[in-house]
Amino acid sequence: NLNKMKKITLLLNIFIVYSNIVFSQILSGEIRQRGEYRNGYKTLPDSNSTFASFVSQRSRLGAAFKLKNIEMKITFQDVRTWGSQKLKTTEASTGVYEAWTMIPITDSIYIKLGRQEIIYNNQRILSNNNWNQNGQVHDAAMLKYQYKGLKINLCLAFNADKENLYGNDYSASFENDKLSGNYKSLNFISAEKEIKNKVKISIISIAEGFQKENTTNTNYIRVTSGGNISYKPNNYITGEMHCYWQGGKTRQGTNINALYINPNLYLYLHNNKININPGSEIFSGNDTRKNNNTYKVFSTLYGTGHSFNGHIDYFTDIPKNTKNAGLIDIYVKNSIKISDKSAIAIDYHYFQLQNIYVHKETNGSATIFNKSYLGSEIDLNYNINIFKELSLLLGYSTFIPEEPLNYLIGGTINKISHWGFIMLTFKPTFNISK
C-alpha cells in the first residue's frame, strides 16, 4: 500500500544519508522507456490479427556500498506498461531487483550472498536477460576466486516458496503454477583463463534440481557441461567455438542426451568501424516420429534468447518453439559505426528444424517435415549515444515464414511478420563517497 511504499522510501533515504558518513558509496539509476509496434512478434499473425502498440517502462534505483573491502548492493525496480494501473490507486508495484553482500575471505577469494545477477560467458546459458524489462536474478551464494588471470566461480542456490515447518515441497514450481519453471536447486562451477592474450578458455558444469511433477520429495537432476574457446591471432579476426552437452533427467524422469554447437567468426574491418559476424547455432532435437526413450532437445537454461535467434523472438524456448524437433540457425550479423556516437546493425537469420517434425491433424492424418526450412529474419537496429548516460535505440524486424513454422508457434504463413520499437535509456551514476 501507499504507507508501505512511503516507509520503504524513508528507510532508503535514511540509510543513504547515514552510510555517506562511513561508506564508500555509489548511486545508480535507470529509467528505460520502450514503445513497441507488434504485428507478428513471438507468434505469426493470421487473417484476424490486428497490430498492438504500447509503451513499457523500467525504473531502477541502486545503491552500492563498500566498507573495509566488504561490498553491498541494493537495487529497487519498478516495471509497468503505461496505462496498466489506475490513475488513482493505493497499490505499490515496486520490488527489490538486487540485494547482495560480497565479503572477502582472502585477497583472491570472495563470497557473494543474496539476490544477484548471474552471467556466464556470452550469456547463452546464464544471463540477466536485460532486454526483458523485468530482467532476471537468482537467490544464490557465489564463491569467487581470481588470481593471475584465472577466474573460478562456485554457485549454490536452493529455492523454497515459503518458510516450511517440515519437508521441502516445491510444488509451486510445477507447470502453470505460480513459480512455474523454477528450479529447486542450482549448482555450478566455472573456470576461465586467458592465455597469452590470444587464447581464452571457459568451462562450466551446471546441475539443476527439479521436483518431479505430482510428488513432494522426488527430485531429478539435469546436467549441462561444456564451455568455449576463442582465438584472436590479431586485431582483425577472432574465432570462437561454444559447445555444451546436457544429460541427467527431465522433470518427468526421461533420460537426457542433448547437444549444442555454436561456431562463430568475427571480422573487424576499417579500424573496427565495420564488424562482420558469420556463424551458426545447432540445437539437437528429437525425431518426433518415434516414441523417444531419450530426450535429445537442448535447453538454453537461463540464458538470453533475444540476442541470438532473431529479435522477433520466435525461438526463445527451443523445446517449446520447435515442438522438440530442435533448431539450426545460420546467420550473419553486421554492425557499422557511423560516428563516435552512432552505429547501425543489420542481421540475417536462416532457420530450419534440426530433426524431423510430425504434424498431426484432428482427423488423424499426419504430415512429416524432414529438417524443414522455417523462414528468414532480418533485424535492423540504429543506436545513438546522445551522451554518456543517455542513449536512443531504434529497431525493426521482419520475418518471412514457411511451413511448418505456423504449426510450431501459431498463426499463418500467408503474412509477413513485422515488429518495431524505439527505446530511450537514461542511466546516471553518482559517486558520492565522503
MARSE-833569 format. One record per residue (C-alpha): residue number from 1; residue in one letter; chain; x, y, z. Coordinates in Angstrom, 1 decimal, always signed. Layout:
% residues N
[NUM; A; A; [X; Y; Z]]
...
***
This chain:
% residues 434
[1; N; A; [+0.0; +0.0; +0.0]]
[2; L; A; [+0.9; +3.7; -0.1]]
[3; N; A; [+2.0; +3.8; +3.5]]
[4; K; A; [+4.3; +0.8; +3.0]]
[5; M; A; [+5.9; +2.5; +0.0]]
[6; K; A; [+6.5; +5.7; +1.9]]
[7; K; A; [+8.2; +3.7; +4.7]]
[8; I; A; [+10.5; +1.9; +2.2]]
[9; T; A; [+11.4; +5.3; +0.6]]
[10; L; A; [+12.1; +6.9; +4.1]]
[11; L; A; [+14.3; +4.0; +5.2]]
[12; L; A; [+16.3; +4.1; +2.0]]
[13; N; A; [+16.8; +7.8; +2.4]]
[14; I; A; [+17.9; +7.4; +6.0]]
[15; F; A; [+20.2; +4.6; +5.0]]
[16; I; A; [+21.8; +6.6; +2.2]]
[17; V; A; [+22.4; +9.7; +4.3]]
[18; Y; A; [+23.8; +7.7; +7.3]]
[19; S; A; [+26.0; +5.5; +5.1]]
[20; N; A; [+27.6; +8.5; +3.5]]
[21; I; A; [+29.4; +9.0; +6.8]]
[22; V; A; [+31.1; +5.6; +7.0]]
[23; F; A; [+30.9; +4.1; +3.5]]
[24; S; A; [+32.3; +4.5; +0.0]]
[25; Q; A; [+29.1; +4.9; -1.8]]
[26; I; A; [+27.8; +4.9; -5.4]]
[27; L; A; [+24.3; +5.6; -6.5]]
[28; S; A; [+23.0; +4.4; -9.9]]
[29; G; A; [+19.7; +4.9; -11.6]]
[30; E; A; [+18.0; +3.8; -14.8]]
[31; I; A; [+14.8; +4.8; -16.5]]
[32; R; A; [+14.1; +2.9; -19.7]]
[33; Q; A; [+11.0; +3.6; -21.8]]
[34; R; A; [+10.3; +1.4; -24.8]]
[35; G; A; [+7.5; +1.9; -27.3]]
[36; E; A; [+6.7; -1.1; -29.5]]
[37; Y; A; [+4.7; -1.9; -32.6]]
[38; R; A; [+3.8; -5.6; -32.8]]
[39; N; A; [+2.3; -7.4; -35.8]]
[40; G; A; [+3.9; -10.8; -35.6]]
[41; Y; A; [+6.1; -10.6; -32.5]]
[42; K; A; [+6.6; -14.1; -30.8]]
[43; T; A; [+3.8; -15.6; -32.9]]
[44; L; A; [+2.8; -15.4; -36.6]]
[45; P; A; [-0.2; -13.2; -37.4]]
[46; D; A; [-3.3; -14.6; -39.0]]
[47; S; A; [-6.2; -13.1; -41.0]]
[48; N; A; [-7.9; -11.9; -37.8]]
[49; S; A; [-4.8; -10.3; -36.3]]
[50; T; A; [-4.6; -6.6; -35.6]]
[51; F; A; [-1.4; -4.8; -34.6]]
[52; A; A; [-0.6; -4.0; -31.0]]
[53; S; A; [+1.2; -0.9; -29.7]]
[54; F; A; [+2.2; +0.1; -26.2]]
[55; V; A; [+4.9; +1.7; -24.0]]
[56; S; A; [+6.6; -0.2; -21.2]]
[57; Q; A; [+8.9; +1.3; -18.6]]
[58; R; A; [+11.7; +0.0; -16.3]]
[59; S; A; [+12.8; +2.2; -13.4]]
[60; R; A; [+15.7; +1.3; -11.2]]
[61; L; A; [+17.5; +2.9; -8.3]]
[62; G; A; [+20.5; +1.2; -6.9]]
[63; A; A; [+23.0; +2.0; -4.0]]
[64; A; A; [+26.4; +0.2; -3.8]]
[65; F; A; [+28.5; +0.5; -0.6]]
[66; K; A; [+32.0; -0.6; +0.3]]
[67; L; A; [+33.4; -0.7; +3.8]]
[68; K; A; [+36.8; -2.4; +4.5]]
[69; N; A; [+36.6; -4.5; +1.3]]
[70; I; A; [+33.0; -5.7; +2.1]]
[71; E; A; [+30.7; -4.7; -0.7]]
[72; M; A; [+26.9; -4.5; -0.7]]
[73; K; A; [+24.4; -3.5; -3.3]]
[74; I; A; [+20.6; -2.9; -3.2]]
[75; T; A; [+18.6; -2.2; -6.3]]
[76; F; A; [+14.9; -1.3; -6.3]]
[77; Q; A; [+12.9; -1.8; -9.5]]
[78; D; A; [+9.5; -0.9; -10.9]]
[79; V; A; [+8.3; -2.3; -14.2]]
[80; R; A; [+5.0; -1.4; -15.8]]
[81; T; A; [+3.2; -0.8; -19.0]]
[82; W; A; [+1.9; +2.7; -19.4]]
[83; G; A; [-1.8; +2.7; -18.5]]
[84; S; A; [-1.8; -0.7; -16.7]]
[85; Q; A; [-2.5; +0.9; -13.3]]
[86; K; A; [-5.5; +3.0; -12.3]]
[87; L; A; [-4.8; +6.8; -12.2]]
[88; K; A; [-5.9; +6.8; -8.6]]
[89; T; A; [-4.6; +3.8; -6.7]]
[90; T; A; [-3.0; +2.8; -3.4]]
[91; E; A; [-1.3; -0.3; -4.8]]
[92; A; A; [+2.5; -0.3; -4.9]]
[93; S; A; [+4.4; -2.3; -7.5]]
[94; T; A; [+8.0; -1.5; -6.6]]
[95; G; A; [+10.2; -4.5; -5.5]]
[96; V; A; [+13.8; -5.5; -4.9]]
[97; Y; A; [+15.7; -6.5; -8.0]]
[98; E; A; [+19.2; -7.0; -6.4]]
[99; A; A; [+20.2; -7.3; -2.7]]
[100; W; A; [+23.6; -8.9; -2.1]]
[101; T; A; [+26.7; -8.7; +0.0]]
[102; M; A; [+30.2; -9.6; -1.1]]
[103; I; A; [+32.7; -10.5; +1.7]]
[104; P; A; [+36.4; -11.1; +1.1]]
[105; I; A; [+37.9; -14.2; +2.6]]
[106; T; A; [+41.4; -13.7; +1.3]]
[107; D; A; [+42.9; -11.3; -1.3]]
[108; S; A; [+41.8; -13.7; -4.0]]
[109; I; A; [+38.6; -15.3; -2.6]]
[110; Y; A; [+35.2; -13.6; -2.1]]
[111; I; A; [+31.8; -14.9; -1.2]]
[112; K; A; [+28.7; -13.1; -2.7]]
[113; L; A; [+25.4; -13.8; -1.0]]
[114; G; A; [+21.8; -12.7; -1.9]]
[115; R; A; [+19.7; -11.7; -4.8]]
[116; Q; A; [+22.0; -11.2; -7.8]]
[117; E; A; [+22.5; -11.4; -11.5]]
[118; I; A; [+24.4; -14.5; -12.7]]
[119; I; A; [+26.1; -14.0; -16.1]]
[120; Y; A; [+28.4; -16.5; -17.7]]
[121; N; A; [+30.5; -16.0; -20.9]]
[122; N; A; [+28.3; -14.8; -23.8]]
[123; Q; A; [+25.1; -15.2; -21.7]]
[124; R; A; [+23.8; -18.1; -23.8]]
[125; I; A; [+23.0; -20.3; -20.8]]
[126; L; A; [+23.3; -17.9; -17.8]]
[127; S; A; [+22.2; -14.3; -18.3]]
[128; N; A; [+20.5; -11.3; -16.7]]
[129; N; A; [+18.1; -11.2; -19.7]]
[130; N; A; [+18.4; -7.5; -19.9]]
[131; W; A; [+16.1; -7.0; -22.9]]
[132; N; A; [+13.2; -8.1; -20.8]]
[133; Q; A; [+12.1; -5.1; -18.7]]
[134; N; A; [+12.0; -7.3; -15.6]]
[135; G; A; [+15.5; -8.7; -16.1]]
[136; Q; A; [+16.5; -12.0; -14.4]]
[137; V; A; [+18.1; -12.6; -11.0]]
[138; H; A; [+18.8; -15.6; -8.7]]
[139; D; A; [+18.8; -16.0; -4.9]]
[140; A; A; [+22.2; -17.7; -4.5]]
[141; A; A; [+25.6; -17.9; -2.8]]
[142; M; A; [+28.6; -17.4; -5.0]]
[143; L; A; [+32.2; -18.3; -4.1]]
[144; K; A; [+34.6; -16.3; -6.4]]
[145; Y; A; [+38.3; -16.9; -6.9]]
[146; Q; A; [+40.5; -14.7; -9.1]]
[147; Y; A; [+44.3; -14.9; -9.3]]
[148; K; A; [+46.7; -14.2; -12.2]]
[149; G; A; [+44.1; -14.3; -14.9]]
[150; L; A; [+42.4; -17.4; -13.6]]
[151; K; A; [+38.7; -17.0; -12.5]]
[152; I; A; [+36.8; -19.7; -10.8]]
[153; N; A; [+33.2; -19.4; -9.6]]
[154; L; A; [+31.2; -21.8; -7.5]]
[155; C; A; [+27.4; -21.2; -7.2]]
[156; L; A; [+25.0; -22.8; -4.7]]
[157; A; A; [+21.2; -22.0; -4.8]]
[158; F; A; [+18.2; -23.7; -3.1]]
[159; N; A; [+14.6; -22.5; -3.6]]
[160; A; A; [+11.5; -22.7; -1.4]]
[161; D; A; [+8.2; -20.9; -1.8]]
[162; K; A; [+7.7; -20.3; +2.0]]
[163; E; A; [+9.2; -20.9; +5.4]]
[164; N; A; [+8.2; -24.6; +5.9]]
[165; L; A; [+7.9; -26.3; +9.3]]
[166; Y; A; [+8.6; -29.7; +7.7]]
[167; G; A; [+9.7; -31.0; +4.4]]
[168; N; A; [+10.9; -29.3; +1.2]]
[169; D; A; [+7.9; -29.5; -1.1]]
[170; Y; A; [+8.3; -27.0; -4.1]]
[171; S; A; [+5.0; -27.8; -5.9]]
[172; A; A; [+4.6; -24.2; -6.8]]
[173; S; A; [+7.3; -24.7; -9.5]]
[174; F; A; [+5.1; -27.2; -11.4]]
[175; E; A; [+3.7; -26.3; -14.8]]
[176; N; A; [+1.1; -23.5; -14.8]]
[177; D; A; [+1.6; -22.9; -11.0]]
[178; K; A; [+2.8; -19.5; -9.5]]
[179; L; A; [+6.5; -20.4; -9.7]]
[180; S; A; [+6.3; -22.4; -12.9]]
[181; G; A; [+9.7; -23.4; -14.4]]
[182; N; A; [+11.7; -22.5; -11.3]]
[183; Y; A; [+14.5; -24.9; -10.3]]
[184; K; A; [+14.6; -26.3; -6.8]]
[185; S; A; [+18.4; -26.2; -6.7]]
[186; L; A; [+21.1; -24.8; -8.9]]
[187; N; A; [+24.8; -25.6; -8.5]]
[188; F; A; [+27.6; -24.9; -10.9]]
[189; I; A; [+31.4; -24.5; -11.1]]
[190; S; A; [+33.0; -22.5; -13.9]]
[191; A; A; [+36.6; -21.6; -14.8]]
[192; E; A; [+38.0; -19.0; -17.1]]
[193; K; A; [+41.6; -18.4; -18.2]]
[194; E; A; [+43.3; -16.2; -20.8]]
[195; I; A; [+46.5; -17.5; -22.4]]
[196; K; A; [+49.0; -15.1; -23.9]]
[197; N; A; [+46.3; -12.6; -24.9]]
[198; K; A; [+45.3; -14.8; -27.9]]
[199; V; A; [+43.5; -17.8; -26.5]]
[200; K; A; [+40.7; -17.6; -23.9]]
[201; I; A; [+39.2; -20.8; -22.5]]
[202; S; A; [+36.0; -21.1; -20.4]]
[203; I; A; [+34.4; -24.2; -19.0]]
[204; I; A; [+31.4; -24.8; -16.8]]
[205; S; A; [+29.4; -27.7; -15.3]]
[206; I; A; [+25.8; -27.0; -14.1]]
[207; A; A; [+23.5; -29.2; -12.1]]
[208; E; A; [+19.8; -28.2; -11.7]]
[209; G; A; [+17.4; -30.0; -9.4]]
[210; F; A; [+13.7; -30.2; -10.3]]
[211; Q; A; [+10.9; -31.6; -8.3]]
[212; K; A; [+9.1; -34.4; -10.1]]
[213; E; A; [+5.5; -33.5; -11.1]]
[214; N; A; [+2.8; -34.6; -8.7]]
[215; T; A; [+5.4; -35.6; -6.0]]
[216; T; A; [+6.6; -33.8; -2.8]]
[217; N; A; [+10.0; -35.4; -2.3]]
[218; T; A; [+11.3; -36.8; -5.6]]
[219; N; A; [+13.9; -34.7; -7.5]]
[220; Y; A; [+15.6; -35.1; -10.8]]
[221; I; A; [+18.9; -33.6; -11.8]]
[222; R; A; [+19.7; -32.0; -15.2]]
[223; V; A; [+23.4; -31.6; -16.0]]
[224; T; A; [+24.8; -29.1; -18.5]]
[225; S; A; [+28.6; -29.2; -19.2]]
[226; G; A; [+30.8; -27.5; -21.7]]
[227; G; A; [+32.3; -24.2; -22.5]]
[228; N; A; [+34.0; -22.2; -25.2]]
[229; I; A; [+37.4; -21.4; -26.7]]
[230; S; A; [+38.3; -18.2; -28.5]]
[231; Y; A; [+41.3; -17.4; -30.6]]
[232; K; A; [+42.4; -13.9; -31.6]]
[233; P; A; [+45.6; -14.0; -33.6]]
[234; N; A; [+45.4; -10.3; -34.5]]
[235; N; A; [+43.2; -7.2; -34.3]]
[236; Y; A; [+41.3; -8.2; -37.5]]
[237; I; A; [+39.8; -11.6; -36.7]]
[238; T; A; [+38.5; -13.7; -33.8]]
[239; G; A; [+37.3; -17.3; -33.9]]
[240; E; A; [+35.1; -18.9; -31.3]]
[241; M; A; [+33.6; -22.3; -30.6]]
[242; H; A; [+30.9; -22.8; -28.0]]
[243; C; A; [+29.8; -26.4; -27.2]]
[244; Y; A; [+27.6; -27.8; -24.4]]
[245; W; A; [+26.2; -31.3; -23.6]]
[246; Q; A; [+23.1; -32.0; -21.5]]
[247; G; A; [+22.4; -35.1; -19.5]]
[248; G; A; [+20.6; -36.3; -16.4]]
[249; K; A; [+16.8; -36.4; -16.4]]
[250; T; A; [+13.8; -34.2; -17.3]]
[251; R; A; [+11.2; -33.3; -14.7]]
[252; Q; A; [+9.2; -36.3; -15.9]]
[253; G; A; [+12.2; -38.6; -15.4]]
[254; T; A; [+13.2; -39.2; -19.0]]
[255; N; A; [+16.9; -39.6; -19.7]]
[256; I; A; [+18.5; -36.6; -21.5]]
[257; N; A; [+21.3; -36.7; -24.1]]
[258; A; A; [+21.3; -33.3; -25.9]]
[259; L; A; [+23.9; -31.2; -27.7]]
[260; Y; A; [+24.5; -27.5; -28.6]]
[261; I; A; [+27.2; -26.3; -31.0]]
[262; N; A; [+27.9; -22.7; -31.9]]
[263; P; A; [+30.9; -21.8; -34.2]]
[264; N; A; [+31.5; -18.1; -34.7]]
[265; L; A; [+33.8; -15.9; -36.7]]
[266; Y; A; [+34.3; -12.1; -36.0]]
[267; L; A; [+35.9; -9.9; -38.6]]
[268; Y; A; [+37.0; -6.3; -37.7]]
[269; L; A; [+37.4; -4.0; -40.7]]
[270; H; A; [+38.3; -0.4; -41.4]]
[271; N; A; [+39.8; +0.3; -37.9]]
[272; N; A; [+37.0; -1.6; -36.3]]
[273; K; A; [+34.3; +0.5; -37.8]]
[274; I; A; [+32.8; -2.5; -39.6]]
[275; N; A; [+32.2; -5.8; -37.7]]
[276; I; A; [+31.0; -8.9; -39.5]]
[277; N; A; [+29.9; -12.0; -37.6]]
[278; P; A; [+29.0; -15.1; -39.5]]
[279; G; A; [+28.1; -18.2; -37.5]]
[280; S; A; [+25.5; -20.9; -36.8]]
[281; E; A; [+23.8; -22.4; -33.8]]
[282; I; A; [+22.8; -26.1; -33.7]]
[283; F; A; [+20.3; -27.3; -31.1]]
[284; S; A; [+19.8; -31.1; -31.1]]
[285; G; A; [+16.2; -32.4; -31.2]]
[286; N; A; [+14.1; -35.5; -31.3]]
[287; D; A; [+12.8; -37.4; -34.2]]
[288; T; A; [+9.2; -36.8; -33.4]]
[289; R; A; [+8.1; -39.8; -35.5]]
[290; K; A; [+9.2; -42.1; -32.7]]
[291; N; A; [+8.4; -42.5; -29.0]]
[292; N; A; [+11.8; -41.4; -27.8]]
[293; N; A; [+13.1; -43.1; -24.6]]
[294; T; A; [+15.8; -40.4; -24.6]]
[295; Y; A; [+15.2; -36.7; -24.6]]
[296; K; A; [+17.6; -35.1; -27.2]]
[297; V; A; [+16.3; -31.5; -27.1]]
[298; F; A; [+18.8; -28.9; -25.8]]
[299; S; A; [+17.6; -26.2; -23.5]]
[300; T; A; [+19.4; -22.9; -23.1]]
[301; L; A; [+18.6; -22.8; -19.4]]
[302; Y; A; [+18.6; -19.3; -18.0]]
[303; G; A; [+20.3; -17.6; -21.0]]
[304; T; A; [+19.1; -14.8; -23.2]]
[305; G; A; [+17.4; -15.6; -26.5]]
[306; H; A; [+16.7; -12.2; -27.9]]
[307; S; A; [+20.4; -11.5; -28.7]]
[308; F; A; [+20.8; -14.8; -30.6]]
[309; N; A; [+18.0; -16.3; -32.6]]
[310; G; A; [+16.5; -13.1; -34.1]]
[311; H; A; [+15.0; -10.1; -32.3]]
[312; I; A; [+11.4; -11.1; -33.2]]
[313; D; A; [+11.8; -13.8; -30.6]]
[314; Y; A; [+10.2; -16.9; -32.3]]
[315; F; A; [+12.9; -19.2; -30.7]]
[316; T; A; [+13.5; -18.1; -27.2]]
[317; D; A; [+12.4; -21.5; -25.8]]
[318; I; A; [+13.8; -24.2; -28.2]]
[319; P; A; [+11.9; -27.2; -26.9]]
[320; K; A; [+8.6; -25.4; -26.9]]
[321; N; A; [+9.0; -23.4; -30.1]]
[322; T; A; [+10.2; -26.3; -32.2]]
[323; K; A; [+7.9; -28.9; -30.6]]
[324; N; A; [+11.1; -30.8; -29.6]]
[325; A; A; [+12.5; -31.1; -33.1]]
[326; G; A; [+15.5; -28.9; -32.4]]
[327; L; A; [+16.8; -25.9; -34.5]]
[328; I; A; [+19.5; -24.8; -36.8]]
[329; D; A; [+20.1; -21.0; -37.1]]
[330; I; A; [+22.6; -19.9; -39.8]]
[331; Y; A; [+23.3; -16.1; -39.5]]
[332; V; A; [+25.4; -13.2; -40.5]]
[333; K; A; [+25.4; -10.2; -38.1]]
[334; N; A; [+26.9; -6.9; -39.2]]
[335; S; A; [+27.5; -3.6; -37.4]]
[336; I; A; [+28.7; -0.4; -38.9]]
[337; K; A; [+30.0; +2.5; -36.8]]
[338; I; A; [+28.7; +5.7; -38.4]]
[339; S; A; [+30.2; +8.1; -36.0]]
[340; D; A; [+31.7; +8.2; -32.5]]
[341; K; A; [+28.1; +8.3; -31.1]]
[342; S; A; [+26.1; +6.2; -33.5]]
[343; A; A; [+26.0; +2.8; -35.2]]
[344; I; A; [+23.8; +0.6; -37.3]]
[345; A; A; [+23.4; -3.2; -37.1]]
[346; I; A; [+21.9; -5.5; -39.8]]
[347; D; A; [+21.4; -9.2; -39.1]]
[348; Y; A; [+20.2; -12.0; -41.2]]
[349; H; A; [+19.0; -15.4; -39.9]]
[350; Y; A; [+18.1; -18.6; -41.8]]
[351; F; A; [+16.1; -21.1; -39.7]]
[352; Q; A; [+15.4; -24.8; -40.2]]
[353; L; A; [+14.5; -27.7; -38.0]]
[354; Q; A; [+17.4; -29.9; -36.8]]
[355; N; A; [+15.3; -33.1; -36.8]]
[356; I; A; [+12.0; -34.4; -38.1]]
[357; Y; A; [+8.7; -32.9; -37.0]]
[358; V; A; [+5.4; -34.7; -37.5]]
[359; H; A; [+2.2; -32.5; -37.6]]
[360; K; A; [-0.9; -34.4; -36.8]]
[361; E; A; [-4.3; -33.2; -37.9]]
[362; T; A; [-7.5; -33.7; -35.9]]
[363; N; A; [-8.8; -36.2; -38.5]]
[364; G; A; [-5.8; -38.4; -37.8]]
[365; S; A; [-3.7; -37.6; -40.9]]
[366; A; A; [-0.1; -36.6; -40.4]]
[367; T; A; [+2.5; -34.6; -42.4]]
[368; I; A; [+6.2; -35.3; -41.9]]
[369; F; A; [+8.6; -32.4; -42.1]]
[370; N; A; [+12.2; -33.5; -42.6]]
[371; K; A; [+14.6; -30.9; -41.2]]
[372; S; A; [+12.5; -28.3; -42.9]]
[373; Y; A; [+13.2; -24.7; -43.6]]
[374; L; A; [+11.2; -22.4; -41.3]]
[375; G; A; [+11.9; -19.0; -42.7]]
[376; S; A; [+14.2; -16.0; -42.7]]
[377; E; A; [+14.5; -13.0; -40.5]]
[378; I; A; [+16.1; -9.6; -41.0]]
[379; D; A; [+16.8; -7.3; -38.0]]
[380; L; A; [+17.8; -3.6; -38.2]]
[381; N; A; [+19.0; -1.5; -35.2]]
[382; Y; A; [+20.2; +2.1; -35.0]]
[383; N; A; [+21.8; +3.2; -31.8]]
[384; I; A; [+22.6; +6.8; -30.8]]
[385; N; A; [+24.6; +7.6; -27.7]]
[386; I; A; [+23.3; +11.1; -27.1]]
[387; F; A; [+25.7; +11.5; -24.3]]
[388; K; A; [+27.4; +9.0; -21.8]]
[389; E; A; [+24.3; +8.4; -19.7]]
[390; L; A; [+21.6; +8.8; -22.4]]
[391; S; A; [+21.0; +6.5; -25.4]]
[392; L; A; [+18.4; +6.0; -28.1]]
[393; L; A; [+17.8; +2.7; -29.8]]
[394; L; A; [+15.5; +2.2; -32.8]]
[395; G; A; [+14.8; -1.2; -34.3]]
[396; Y; A; [+12.8; -3.1; -36.9]]
[397; S; A; [+12.5; -6.8; -37.6]]
[398; T; A; [+10.7; -8.7; -40.3]]
[399; F; A; [+10.2; -12.5; -40.7]]
[400; I; A; [+9.3; -14.3; -43.9]]
[401; P; A; [+7.8; -17.7; -42.7]]
[402; E; A; [+7.5; -21.1; -44.3]]
[403; E; A; [+5.5; -24.1; -43.3]]
[404; P; A; [+5.7; -25.8; -40.7]]
[405; L; A; [+6.5; -22.7; -38.6]]
[406; N; A; [+2.8; -21.9; -38.3]]
[407; Y; A; [+2.2; -25.3; -36.7]]
[408; L; A; [+5.0; -24.7; -34.3]]
[409; I; A; [+4.2; -21.2; -32.9]]
[410; G; A; [+0.7; -20.5; -34.3]]
[411; G; A; [-0.6; -18.1; -36.9]]
[412; T; A; [-0.4; -18.4; -40.7]]
[413; I; A; [+2.5; -18.3; -43.2]]
[414; N; A; [+0.4; -16.2; -45.6]]
[415; K; A; [+1.5; -13.0; -43.9]]
[416; I; A; [+5.0; -11.4; -43.3]]
[417; S; A; [+5.6; -10.5; -39.6]]
[418; H; A; [+6.7; -7.0; -38.6]]
[419; W; A; [+8.0; -5.7; -35.3]]
[420; G; A; [+9.4; -2.3; -34.4]]
[421; F; A; [+10.5; -0.3; -31.3]]
[422; I; A; [+12.0; +2.8; -30.0]]
[423; M; A; [+13.8; +2.8; -26.7]]
[424; L; A; [+15.2; +5.7; -24.6]]
[425; T; A; [+17.6; +4.8; -21.7]]
[426; F; A; [+18.9; +7.1; -19.1]]
[427; K; A; [+21.5; +5.5; -16.7]]
[428; P; A; [+23.2; +8.0; -14.5]]
[429; T; A; [+25.8; +7.1; -11.9]]
[430; F; A; [+26.9; +9.2; -8.9]]
[431; N; A; [+29.9; +8.7; -6.8]]
[432; I; A; [+29.0; +10.4; -3.5]]
[433; S; A; [+31.7; +9.0; -1.3]]
[434; K; A; [+32.7; +11.2; +1.6]]
***
